Amino acid sequence: MFLHLLDRAQRRELCRAALFLVAADEVVDLREEEALAHLRVALGSLDPDDLPRPPRDLDDLLEGLDEVFDTPERRRVLVLELAILVLADDEVDERELEVLAAVCRRLDVSRETFGRLRELARRVLALRADGMELLGEGP
């Protein structure tokens, strides 16, 4: 939704974080795959041969994240997009929340701001579902 605010390096890091987050609960749900595919399409400027590898571990994910996402606005875009991925399968796993919490701590995103971003993520997903239903591709 707000990916146009990110530069190329930030888009790559968002992609890396998304790959890590989707695998955090060791179950990749079809809805998570769809959300990840939607994100990749939205990231469009990344060459398919240039897609990053997922981080090795949480420390690898967090290393330098605060330098790449150098403004509060861009940090919130990252957290919003990751929250959308976490909520996509309607089953929030503690391991996913731990990753999100670690990202928020690294980027100085407050609990209050995270709560607001999480609610916005829920609304984005609901709006997407409503749109797909209206277009005849939903339930």
VMD Tcl script that builds the backbone (N, CA, C; Angstrom):
set m [mol new atoms 417]
animate dup $m
set s [atomselect $m all]
$s set {name element resname resid chain x y z} {
  {N N MET 1 A 0.808 -1.185 0.000}
  {CA C MET 1 A 0.000 0.000 0.000}
  {C C MET 1 A 0.861 1.263 0.000}
  {N N PHE 2 A 1.934 1.269 0.771}
  {CA C PHE 2 A 2.795 2.435 0.854}
  {C C PHE 2 A 4.213 2.125 0.378}
  {N N LEU 3 A 4.337 1.089 -0.416}
  {CA C LEU 3 A 5.667 0.664 -0.861}
  {C C LEU 3 A 6.365 1.698 -1.726}
  {N N HIS 4 A 5.593 2.590 -2.341}
  {CA C HIS 4 A 6.197 3.641 -3.161}
  {C C HIS 4 A 7.076 4.574 -2.328}
  {N N LEU 5 A 6.922 4.539 -0.999}
  {CA C LEU 5 A 7.722 5.378 -0.115}
  {C C LEU 5 A 9.101 4.781 0.165}
  {N N LEU 6 A 9.305 3.535 -0.235}
  {CA C LEU 6 A 10.573 2.850 0.037}
  {C C LEU 6 A 11.508 2.913 -1.158}
  {N N ASP 7 A 12.795 3.040 -0.872}
  {CA C ASP 7 A 13.781 2.993 -1.945}
  {C C ASP 7 A 14.156 1.534 -2.221}
  {N N ARG 8 A 15.016 1.333 -3.185}
  {CA C ARG 8 A 15.366 -0.031 -3.620}
  {C C ARG 8 A 15.952 -0.870 -2.481}
  {N N ALA 9 A 16.863 -0.306 -1.715}
  {CA C ALA 9 A 17.485 -1.048 -0.608}
  {C C ALA 9 A 16.437 -1.424 0.439}
  {N N GLN 10 A 15.529 -0.525 0.715}
  {CA C GLN 10 A 14.481 -0.802 1.695}
  {C C GLN 10 A 13.527 -1.874 1.188}
  {N N ARG 11 A 13.251 -1.864 -0.113}
  {CA C ARG 11 A 12.389 -2.901 -0.689}
  {C C ARG 11 A 13.044 -4.274 -0.587}
  {N N ARG 12 A 14.340 -4.326 -0.825}
  {CA C ARG 12 A 15.073 -5.596 -0.688}
  {C C ARG 12 A 15.009 -6.100 0.750}
  {N N GLU 13 A 15.215 -5.197 1.705}
  {CA C GLU 13 A 15.186 -5.598 3.116}
  {C C GLU 13 A 13.782 -6.012 3.542}
  {N N LEU 14 A 12.777 -5.343 3.022}
  {CA C LEU 14 A 11.400 -5.758 3.294}
  {C C LEU 14 A 11.169 -7.168 2.774}
  {N N CYS 15 A 11.642 -7.451 1.583}
  {CA C CYS 15 A 11.494 -8.786 1.005}
  {C C CYS 15 A 12.204 -9.835 1.862}
  {N N ARG 16 A 13.432 -9.534 2.297}
  {CA C ARG 16 A 14.177 -10.456 3.170}
  {C C ARG 16 A 13.414 -10.716 4.461}
  {N N ALA 17 A 12.907 -9.639 5.069}
  {CA C ALA 17 A 12.179 -9.771 6.327}
  {C C ALA 17 A 10.903 -10.583 6.129}
  {N N ALA 18 A 10.220 -10.356 5.027}
  {CA C ALA 18 A 8.983 -11.089 4.741}
  {C C ALA 18 A 9.267 -12.578 4.578}
  {N N LEU 19 A 10.315 -12.919 3.862}
  {CA C LEU 19 A 10.675 -14.327 3.682}
  {C C LEU 19 A 10.964 -14.987 5.022}
  {N N PHE 20 A 11.669 -14.280 5.878}
  {CA C PHE 20 A 11.993 -14.807 7.206}
  {C C PHE 20 A 10.734 -14.960 8.058}
  {N N LEU 21 A 9.895 -13.955 8.040}
  {CA C LEU 21 A 8.698 -13.952 8.865}
  {C C LEU 21 A 7.712 -15.048 8.472}
  {N N VAL 22 A 7.520 -15.248 7.180}
  {CA C VAL 22 A 6.586 -16.272 6.716}
  {C C VAL 22 A 7.026 -17.663 7.172}
  {N N ALA 23 A 8.327 -17.869 7.279}
  {CA C ALA 23 A 8.847 -19.178 7.694}
  {C C ALA 23 A 9.014 -19.296 9.207}
  {N N ALA 24 A 8.773 -18.219 9.957}
  {CA C ALA 24 A 9.047 -18.205 11.399}
  {C C ALA 24 A 8.279 -19.265 12.165}
  {N N ASP 25 A 7.038 -19.537 11.763}
  {CA C ASP 25 A 6.237 -20.532 12.497}
  {C C ASP 25 A 6.382 -21.929 11.913}
  {N N GLU 26 A 7.275 -22.078 10.950}
  {CA C GLU 26 A 7.607 -23.354 10.315}
  {C C GLU 26 A 6.444 -23.946 9.525}
  {N N VAL 27 A 5.399 -23.133 9.289}
  {CA C VAL 27 A 4.264 -23.547 8.471}
  {C C VAL 27 A 3.954 -22.399 7.523}
  {N N VAL 28 A 4.048 -22.667 6.215}
  {CA C VAL 28 A 3.719 -21.633 5.247}
  {C C VAL 28 A 2.332 -21.940 4.705}
  {N N ASP 29 A 1.375 -21.213 5.212}
  {CA C ASP 29 A -0.027 -21.353 4.848}
  {C C ASP 29 A -0.253 -20.788 3.447}
  {N N LEU 30 A -1.253 -21.297 2.738}
  {CA C LEU 30 A -1.582 -20.809 1.408}
  {C C LEU 30 A -1.874 -19.313 1.432}
  {N N ARG 31 A -2.562 -18.858 2.466}
  {CA C ARG 31 A -2.873 -17.426 2.576}
  {C C ARG 31 A -1.617 -16.596 2.763}
  {N N GLU 32 A -0.630 -17.141 3.491}
  {CA C GLU 32 A 0.651 -16.444 3.635}
  {C C GLU 32 A 1.387 -16.401 2.304}
  {N N GLU 33 A 1.342 -17.510 1.565}
  {CA C GLU 33 A 1.968 -17.531 0.238}
  {C C GLU 33 A 1.334 -16.485 -0.670}
  {N N GLU 34 A 0.005 -16.373 -0.605}
  {CA C GLU 34 A -0.695 -15.376 -1.419}
  {C C GLU 34 A -0.301 -13.965 -1.006}
  {N N ALA 35 A -0.201 -13.715 0.300}
  {CA C ALA 35 A 0.198 -12.389 0.783}
  {C C ALA 35 A 1.629 -12.077 0.360}
  {N N LEU 36 A 2.495 -13.082 0.425}
  {CA C LEU 36 A 3.886 -12.894 -0.004}
  {C C LEU 36 A 3.949 -12.629 -1.508}
  {N N ALA 37 A 3.148 -13.354 -2.281}
  {CA C ALA 37 A 3.103 -13.132 -3.730}
  {C C ALA 37 A 2.592 -11.724 -4.036}
  {N N HIS 38 A 1.578 -11.287 -3.305}
  {CA C HIS 38 A 1.043 -9.935 -3.478}
  {C C HIS 38 A 2.130 -8.908 -3.188}
  {N N LEU 39 A 2.896 -9.136 -2.118}
  {CA C LEU 39 A 3.982 -8.230 -1.762}
  {C C LEU 39 A 5.041 -8.197 -2.856}
  {N N ARG 40 A 5.412 -9.361 -3.371}
  {CA C ARG 40 A 6.427 -9.403 -4.440}
  {C C ARG 40 A 5.966 -8.638 -5.673}
  {N N VAL 41 A 4.704 -8.772 -6.040}
  {CA C VAL 41 A 4.170 -8.027 -7.182}
  {C C VAL 41 A 4.235 -6.531 -6.889}
  {N N ALA 42 A 3.834 -6.159 -5.684}
  {CA C ALA 42 A 3.847 -4.748 -5.308}
  {C C ALA 42 A 5.269 -4.191 -5.274}
  {N N LEU 43 A 6.242 -5.048 -4.972}
  {CA C LEU 43 A 7.642 -4.619 -4.961}
  {C C LEU 43 A 8.208 -4.515 -6.368}
  {N N GLY 44 A 7.425 -4.897 -7.356}
  {CA C GLY 44 A 7.745 -4.910 -8.768}
  {C C GLY 44 A 9.102 -4.485 -9.250}
  {N N SER 45 A 9.731 -3.503 -8.644}
  {CA C SER 45 A 10.995 -3.004 -9.164}
  {C C SER 45 A 12.154 -3.973 -8.925}
  {N N LEU 46 A 11.934 -5.005 -8.127}
  {CA C LEU 46 A 13.001 -5.980 -7.899}
  {C C LEU 46 A 13.045 -6.977 -9.049}
  {N N ASP 47 A 14.178 -7.101 -9.648}
  {CA C ASP 47 A 14.402 -8.068 -10.711}
  {C C ASP 47 A 14.279 -9.472 -10.103}
  {N N PRO 48 A 13.570 -10.400 -10.775}
  {CA C PRO 48 A 13.433 -11.754 -10.209}
  {C C PRO 48 A 14.778 -12.409 -9.885}
  {N N ASP 49 A 15.817 -12.078 -10.647}
  {CA C ASP 49 A 17.146 -12.635 -10.366}
  {C C ASP 49 A 17.813 -11.928 -9.196}
  {N N ASP 50 A 17.232 -10.831 -8.762}
  {CA C ASP 50 A 17.815 -10.016 -7.700}
  {C C ASP 50 A 17.080 -10.190 -6.374}
  {N N LEU 51 A 16.163 -11.155 -6.292}
  {CA C LEU 51 A 15.452 -11.371 -5.037}
  {C C LEU 51 A 16.438 -11.827 -3.966}
  {N N PRO 52 A 16.347 -11.223 -2.804}
  {CA C PRO 52 A 17.298 -11.573 -1.744}
  {C C PRO 52 A 17.003 -12.937 -1.130}
  {N N ARG 53 A 18.027 -13.499 -0.533}
  {CA C ARG 53 A 17.854 -14.736 0.236}
  {C C ARG 53 A 17.323 -14.360 1.617}
  {N N PRO 54 A 16.554 -15.250 2.216}
  {CA C PRO 54 A 16.069 -14.942 3.571}
  {C C PRO 54 A 17.247 -14.870 4.545}
  {N N PRO 55 A 17.110 -14.111 5.611}
  {CA C PRO 55 A 18.159 -14.050 6.635}
  {C C PRO 55 A 18.385 -15.425 7.254}
  {N N ARG 56 A 19.601 -15.659 7.715}
  {CA C ARG 56 A 19.946 -16.939 8.352}
  {C C ARG 56 A 19.210 -17.111 9.680}
  {N N ASP 57 A 19.110 -16.005 10.416}
  {CA C ASP 57 A 18.477 -16.033 11.730}
  {C C ASP 57 A 18.017 -14.620 12.074}
  {N N LEU 58 A 17.453 -14.465 13.253}
  {CA C LEU 58 A 16.908 -13.172 13.654}
  {C C LEU 58 A 17.996 -12.102 13.714}
  {N N ASP 59 A 19.162 -12.453 14.228}
  {CA C ASP 59 A 20.250 -11.475 14.294}
  {C C ASP 59 A 20.629 -10.982 12.902}
  {N N ASP 60 A 20.662 -11.898 11.942}
  {CA C ASP 60 A 20.976 -11.521 10.563}
  {C C ASP 60 A 19.898 -10.588 10.003}
  {N N LEU 61 A 18.652 -10.854 10.343}
  {CA C LEU 61 A 17.555 -9.996 9.903}
  {C C LEU 61 A 17.694 -8.586 10.479}
  {N N LEU 62 A 17.993 -8.499 11.751}
  {CA C LEU 62 A 18.006 -7.215 12.440}
  {C C LEU 62 A 19.246 -6.381 12.157}
  {N N GLU 63 A 20.327 -7.045 11.769}
  {CA C GLU 63 A 21.588 -6.331 11.556}
  {C C GLU 63 A 21.441 -5.249 10.482}
  {N N GLY 64 A 21.654 -4.030 10.890}
  {CA C GLY 64 A 21.619 -2.907 9.963}
  {C C GLY 64 A 20.239 -2.443 9.548}
  {N N LEU 65 A 19.193 -3.090 10.049}
  {CA C LEU 65 A 17.828 -2.741 9.659}
  {C C LEU 65 A 17.514 -1.280 9.986}
  {N N ASP 66 A 18.008 -0.826 11.146}
  {CA C ASP 66 A 17.756 0.553 11.552}
  {C C ASP 66 A 18.512 1.563 10.696}
  {N N GLU 67 A 19.563 1.129 10.034}
  {CA C GLU 67 A 20.296 2.022 9.134}
  {C C GLU 67 A 19.622 2.096 7.770}
  {N N VAL 68 A 19.086 0.972 7.306}
  {CA C VAL 68 A 18.414 0.943 6.005}
  {C C VAL 68 A 17.096 1.699 6.086}
  {N N PHE 69 A 16.334 1.439 7.146}
  {CA C PHE 69 A 15.060 2.140 7.351}
  {C C PHE 69 A 15.358 3.344 8.242}
  {N N ASP 70 A 15.711 4.431 7.594}
  {CA C ASP 70 A 16.312 5.575 8.274}
  {C C ASP 70 A 15.343 6.670 8.708}
  {N N THR 71 A 14.056 6.494 8.451}
  {CA C THR 71 A 13.078 7.481 8.914}
  {C C THR 71 A 11.931 6.758 9.614}
  {N N PRO 72 A 11.269 7.442 10.538}
  {CA C PRO 72 A 10.122 6.818 11.213}
  {C C PRO 72 A 9.041 6.384 10.224}
  {N N GLU 73 A 8.782 7.181 9.208}
  {CA C GLU 73 A 7.760 6.843 8.206}
  {C C GLU 73 A 8.089 5.516 7.523}
  {N N ARG 74 A 9.309 5.354 7.087}
  {CA C ARG 74 A 9.699 4.137 6.373}
  {C C ARG 74 A 9.752 2.935 7.306}
  {N N ARG 75 A 10.088 3.164 8.544}
  {CA C ARG 75 A 10.079 2.081 9.529}
  {C C ARG 75 A 8.648 1.581 9.739}
  {N N ARG 76 A 7.710 2.511 9.793}
  {CA C ARG 76 A 6.311 2.118 9.967}
  {C C ARG 76 A 5.780 1.381 8.741}
  {N N VAL 77 A 6.242 1.742 7.550}
  {CA C VAL 77 A 5.838 1.006 6.342}
  {C C VAL 77 A 6.297 -0.444 6.457}
  {N N LEU 78 A 7.533 -0.655 6.887}
  {CA C LEU 78 A 8.046 -2.017 7.059}
  {C C LEU 78 A 7.189 -2.801 8.048}
  {N N VAL 79 A 6.929 -2.221 9.192}
  {CA C VAL 79 A 6.151 -2.921 10.225}
  {C C VAL 79 A 4.737 -3.199 9.733}
  {N N LEU 80 A 4.122 -2.253 9.038}
  {CA C LEU 80 A 2.783 -2.468 8.491}
  {C C LEU 80 A 2.769 -3.645 7.525}
  {N N GLU 81 A 3.692 -3.679 6.601}
  {CA C GLU 81 A 3.727 -4.762 5.611}
  {C C GLU 81 A 3.978 -6.110 6.277}
  {N N LEU 82 A 4.829 -6.139 7.286}
  {CA C LEU 82 A 5.078 -7.395 7.996}
  {C C LEU 82 A 3.858 -7.810 8.812}
  {N N ALA 83 A 3.151 -6.854 9.377}
  {CA C ALA 83 A 1.920 -7.169 10.122}
  {C C ALA 83 A 0.871 -7.757 9.187}
  {N N ILE 84 A 0.778 -7.243 7.985}
  {CA C ILE 84 A -0.164 -7.791 7.000}
  {C C ILE 84 A 0.163 -9.257 6.736}
  {N N LEU 85 A 1.451 -9.578 6.612}
  {CA C LEU 85 A 1.845 -10.977 6.390}
  {C C LEU 85 A 1.474 -11.852 7.584}
  {N N VAL 86 A 1.736 -11.367 8.780}
  {CA C VAL 86 A 1.453 -12.152 9.981}
  {C C VAL 86 A -0.039 -12.421 10.127}
  {N N LEU 87 A -0.851 -11.444 9.794}
  {CA C LEU 87 A -2.294 -11.580 9.972}
  {C C LEU 87 A -2.988 -12.274 8.805}
  {N N ALA 88 A -2.284 -12.499 7.715}
  {CA C ALA 88 A -2.896 -13.021 6.493}
  {C C ALA 88 A -3.559 -14.382 6.670}
  {N N ASP 89 A -3.022 -15.226 7.553}
  {CA C ASP 89 A -3.581 -16.574 7.698}
  {C C ASP 89 A -4.557 -16.702 8.856}
  {N N ASP 90 A -4.917 -15.593 9.491}
  {CA C ASP 90 A -5.865 -15.578 10.610}
  {C C ASP 90 A -5.388 -16.362 11.825}
  {N N GLU 91 A -4.129 -16.769 11.829}
  {CA C GLU 91 A -3.577 -17.511 12.957}
  {C C GLU 91 A -2.230 -16.896 13.315}
  {N N VAL 92 A -2.231 -16.031 14.299}
  {CA C VAL 92 A -0.998 -15.365 14.693}
  {C C VAL 92 A -0.222 -16.292 15.619}
  {N N ASP 93 A 0.963 -16.655 15.196}
  {CA C ASP 93 A 1.832 -17.548 15.955}
  {C C ASP 93 A 2.771 -16.708 16.828}
  {N N GLU 94 A 3.064 -17.209 18.013}
  {CA C GLU 94 A 3.956 -16.496 18.929}
  {C C GLU 94 A 5.327 -16.219 18.296}
  {N N ARG 95 A 5.832 -17.153 17.505}
  {CA C ARG 95 A 7.151 -16.947 16.879}
  {C C ARG 95 A 7.110 -15.781 15.903}
  {N N GLU 96 A 6.004 -15.632 15.199}
  {CA C GLU 96 A 5.857 -14.494 14.288}
  {C C GLU 96 A 5.816 -13.186 15.069}
  {N N LEU 97 A 5.067 -13.204 16.173}
  {CA C LEU 97 A 4.981 -12.003 17.006}
  {C C LEU 97 A 6.332 -11.650 17.619}
  {N N GLU 98 A 7.116 -12.664 17.973}
  {CA C GLU 98 A 8.450 -12.405 18.527}
  {C C GLU 98 A 9.339 -11.719 17.500}
  {N N VAL 99 A 9.254 -12.162 16.255}
  {CA C VAL 99 A 10.039 -11.523 15.194}
  {C C VAL 99 A 9.583 -10.080 15.011}
  {N N LEU 100 A 8.282 -9.875 14.936}
  {CA C LEU 100 A 7.751 -8.516 14.790}
  {C C LEU 100 A 8.146 -7.630 15.963}
  {N N ALA 101 A 8.096 -8.160 17.163}
  {CA C ALA 101 A 8.479 -7.390 18.348}
  {C C ALA 101 A 9.953 -7.009 18.281}
  {N N ALA 102 A 10.794 -7.934 17.845}
  {CA C ALA 102 A 12.226 -7.647 17.727}
  {C C ALA 102 A 12.478 -6.560 16.675}
  {N N VAL 103 A 11.745 -6.621 15.569}
  {CA C VAL 103 A 11.873 -5.595 14.533}
  {C C VAL 103 A 11.441 -4.248 15.095}
  {N N CYS 104 A 10.324 -4.230 15.813}
  {CA C CYS 104 A 9.838 -2.976 16.405}
  {C C CYS 104 A 10.853 -2.398 17.395}
  {N N ARG 105 A 11.432 -3.255 18.221}
  {CA C ARG 105 A 12.440 -2.773 19.173}
  {C C ARG 105 A 13.643 -2.189 18.439}
  {N N ARG 106 A 14.110 -2.884 17.414}
  {CA C ARG 106 A 15.280 -2.415 16.664}
  {C C ARG 106 A 15.008 -1.071 15.999}
  {N N LEU 107 A 13.781 -0.878 15.542}
  {CA C LEU 107 A 13.440 0.338 14.795}
  {C C LEU 107 A 12.772 1.412 15.664}
  {N N ASP 108 A 12.726 1.178 16.964}
  {CA C ASP 108 A 12.110 2.139 17.888}
  {C C ASP 108 A 10.653 2.442 17.542}
  {N N VAL 109 A 9.912 1.412 17.178}
  {CA C VAL 109 A 8.470 1.542 16.938}
  {C C VAL 109 A 7.779 1.183 18.250}
  {N N SER 110 A 7.059 2.126 18.811}
  {CA C SER 110 A 6.432 1.925 20.117}
  {C C SER 110 A 5.312 0.885 20.055}
  {N N ARG 111 A 4.942 0.382 21.226}
  {CA C ARG 111 A 3.823 -0.569 21.306}
  {C C ARG 111 A 2.532 0.074 20.799}
  {N N GLU 112 A 2.331 1.331 21.158}
  {CA C GLU 112 A 1.130 2.037 20.720}
  {C C GLU 112 A 1.097 2.141 19.192}
  {N N THR 113 A 2.214 2.518 18.605}
  {CA C THR 113 A 2.274 2.625 17.144}
  {C C THR 113 A 2.086 1.257 16.507}
  {N N PHE 114 A 2.709 0.230 17.092}
  {CA C PHE 114 A 2.527 -1.118 16.550}
  {C C PHE 114 A 1.062 -1.526 16.608}
  {N N GLY 115 A 0.391 -1.225 17.697}
  {CA C GLY 115 A -1.033 -1.558 17.817}
  {C C GLY 115 A -1.856 -0.889 16.729}
  {N N ARG 116 A -1.556 0.358 16.455}
  {CA C ARG 116 A -2.265 1.077 15.395}
  {C C ARG 116 A -1.952 0.493 14.026}
  {N N LEU 117 A -0.692 0.122 13.803}
  {CA C LEU 117 A -0.314 -0.484 12.520}
  {C C LEU 117 A -0.953 -1.855 12.362}
  {N N ARG 118 A -1.037 -2.594 13.447}
  {CA C ARG 118 A -1.670 -3.919 13.401}
  {C C ARG 118 A -3.145 -3.786 13.034}
  {N N GLU 119 A -3.817 -2.807 13.606}
  {CA C GLU 119 A -5.226 -2.582 13.276}
  {C C GLU 119 A -5.372 -2.156 11.811}
  {N N LEU 120 A -4.485 -1.314 11.336}
  {CA C LEU 120 A -4.512 -0.925 9.922}
  {C C LEU 120 A -4.284 -2.146 9.032}
  {N N ALA 121 A -3.389 -3.034 9.428}
  {CA C ALA 121 A -3.143 -4.259 8.663}
  {C C ALA 121 A -4.410 -5.106 8.578}
  {N N ARG 122 A -5.139 -5.215 9.674}
  {CA C ARG 122 A -6.411 -5.962 9.676}
  {C C ARG 122 A -7.396 -5.346 8.681}
  {N N ARG 123 A -7.469 -4.011 8.692}
  {CA C ARG 123 A -8.392 -3.326 7.785}
  {C C ARG 123 A -7.971 -3.494 6.329}
  {N N VAL 124 A -6.670 -3.462 6.064}
  {CA C VAL 124 A -6.175 -3.669 4.693}
  {C C VAL 124 A -6.577 -5.059 4.207}
  {N N LEU 125 A -6.381 -6.066 5.046}
  {CA C LEU 125 A -6.735 -7.434 4.661}
  {C C LEU 125 A -8.244 -7.579 4.445}
  {N N ALA 126 A -9.036 -6.953 5.302}
  {CA C ALA 126 A -10.493 -7.010 5.148}
  {C C ALA 126 A -10.919 -6.316 3.860}
  {N N LEU 127 A -10.322 -5.189 3.561}
  {CA C LEU 127 A -10.642 -4.462 2.336}
  {C C LEU 127 A -10.264 -5.284 1.102}
  {N N ARG 128 A -9.107 -5.926 1.147}
  {CA C ARG 128 A -8.703 -6.805 0.037}
  {C C ARG 128 A -9.714 -7.917 -0.167}
  {N N ALA 129 A -10.126 -8.550 0.940}
  {CA C ALA 129 A -11.101 -9.653 0.853}
  {C C ALA 129 A -12.428 -9.149 0.293}
  {N N ASP 130 A -12.874 -7.984 0.750}
  {CA C ASP 130 A -14.114 -7.403 0.227}
  {C C ASP 130 A -13.983 -7.125 -1.266}
  {N N GLY 131 A -12.855 -6.593 -1.668}
  {CA C GLY 131 A -12.628 -6.299 -3.080}
  {C C GLY 131 A -12.641 -7.555 -3.932}
  {N N MET 132 A -12.008 -8.613 -3.464}
  {CA C MET 132 A -11.985 -9.866 -4.221}
  {C C MET 132 A -13.385 -10.460 -4.324}
  {N N GLU 133 A -14.159 -10.359 -3.247}
  {CA C GLU 133 A -15.527 -10.857 -3.282}
  {C C GLU 133 A -16.363 -10.050 -4.269}
  {N N LEU 134 A -16.213 -8.758 -4.231}
  {CA C LEU 134 A -16.951 -7.906 -5.147}
  {C C LEU 134 A -16.595 -8.196 -6.607}
  {N N LEU 135 A -15.338 -8.494 -6.840}
  {CA C LEU 135 A -14.898 -8.802 -8.212}
  {C C LEU 135 A -15.267 -10.215 -8.641}
  {N N GLY 136 A -15.835 -10.999 -7.722}
  {CA C GLY 136 A -16.286 -12.350 -8.080}
  {C C GLY 136 A -15.242 -13.424 -7.921}
  {N N GLU 137 A -14.124 -13.098 -7.268}
  {CA C GLU 137 A -13.079 -14.103 -7.088}
  {C C GLU 137 A -13.037 -14.629 -5.656}
  {N N GLY 138 A -13.907 -14.126 -4.829}
  {CA C GLY 138 A -13.921 -14.548 -3.436}
  {C C GLY 138 A -15.014 -15.578 -3.183}
  {N N PRO 139 A -15.286 -15.797 -1.913}
  {CA C PRO 139 A -16.303 -16.797 -1.521}
  {C C PRO 139 A -17.676 -16.488 -2.056}
}
mol reanalyze $m
mol bondsrecalc $m
mol representation Tube
mol addrep $m
